């Protein structure tokens, strides 16, 4: 079913307004790209038109891309799994972080947790029943380091990322998605762009934890979001790196402006490599 022009215009406007991810130093506003609850049909249509890749092809694309991304070999990598307990308003949220299927994305998150980056940060975007006005369950997003400072304007929240003290510049990680049947993830491309129609191993089911980014695939830094519902139409476009295993009731109660009390790695810290 094709969208009529008027329907397409509405979708376009909503996508432009509600998207997640921030990449200010790359001059891409957080308001220009992110998952949208109205993008289902477009995503489904384009994915079904993609050409099927074999497992060998997927592995080749992944390895070749890794070679082409400057600095990727120096990024933190999680080899295996880890458990992170994030406390919000005194209540714990347990996250299983999957470095087996998303080693770079998971490694970045665990490294930031260990650095204490998320402690005190605000959830600056909530799209769901706790929204004002209430909306259908979609996502809860946080992780902008700027939000630790209460003096920062709310209009700036969603544009910041982690500034690596070693380099003095913002750390970005490549888009990382592992298709089912592949031996390694695809980097720097959505599955549609890579012309792969296998679904990812890590899907946007209820409780998924994924990285926010701008329109540029390799623009994720520290911002992340919780999926408040099954959001299969986002699969292949954003990097899921773990799931809430306990405390989803806490996630569902998060309101815009709530802060993360603390985030701690409780298991699997030894699986983090390339710490800098």
Secondary structure, DSSP 8 states (H G I E B T S, - for coil): ----HHHHHHHHHHHHHH----BGGGTB-TTSS---TT-HHHHHHHHHTS----HHHHHHHHHHHHHHSTTGGGS-EE-SEEEEEEEETTEEEEEEEETTT-HHHHHHHHHHHHHTTTTT-B--EEESTTSSS---S-EEEE--GGGGSTTS-GGGTTS---EETTTTEE--B--EE-BTT-SS-EESS-TTTTT--S-BSS---TTEEEE---SSTT-B-S-EEEESS--GGGTTTS-EEEEEEE-HHHHHT--TT-BEEEEEEEE-GGGEES--
